[in-house]
Amino acid sequence: GAGNQIGVAPGAQWIACRNMAGASGVGSVARYVACFQFALAPTDVNGNAPNPALSADITSNSWACDPGYGEQGCEVPTALITATQALRDAGIMVVASAGNSGNACRSVNFAPATLDQAFTVGAIQSSNAIANFSSRGPSSLTGRIKPDVVAPGVGVRSARPWSPGSYGFASGTSMAAPHVAGVVALLWSAAPDLHGNVPATEALLRQTAHTLVSDESCGDVPGSAWPNNTYGYGLVDALAAVNAAAGR
């Protein structure tokens, strides 16, 4: 209602899958893969009749496969590559939070953020300065530039689960990644020929991002370079991406 127009892609529909167990929310490779499978082919409430016709277009992943948190299977850093590649092959974009282990370099440490198959998002403040907590690259798995882009992630107004009509402010790369998932939804709505073309979509988002540079250098990449391991390719720009898609 009035005063609570939140989110990037008004009118988007969404489905959810709980991939963590217990009050403290402990995941595992098995649970994460099961939810990726559900995104690819949702089932009925009894877990039967998987239907790829109802698949998600985009998955927004604000979690980390962290073996230090007791998440079984996550000690194998490549364990989620097959599942995330399957989603890419099916035309489903995997958007992932970079993590909140900054401001140290080489702090993008856990899947899916570390994976080439995921489009990884860091967090910025309203001034466009990087959030102190936002994890910096390069990926601990591949050594490549991470994050891919950044998005607002400090003091973001959002819906809360506590009660109907509950809203509040939160910070984290978990707030930044959904911004980018929403931008992809907008882009695919405006340019249907891009729908499901994950590599082309990622390339367009990188090319049209607002360049941001830093005085910190991570992974032997100067902060003044584009891209860099603080901001990646820069701040995601929905309008520039849509305009670029229309002009192709």
ABEGO torsion letter per residue (X at the ends): XBGABBEABBGBBBBBBBABBEAAGBBBAAAAAAAAAAAABBBBAAGBGBBAAABBABBBBBBBBBAAAGBBGAABAAAAAAAAAAAAAAGBBBBBBAEAAOABBGABABOAAABAABBBBBBBBAAGBBBAABBBOBBAAAGBBOBABBBBABGBBBBBAABBGBBBBBBEAAAAAAAAAAAAAAAAAABAAABGBAAAAAAAAAAABBBBBBABBBGGBBAABOBBAAAEAEBBBAAAAAAAAAAX
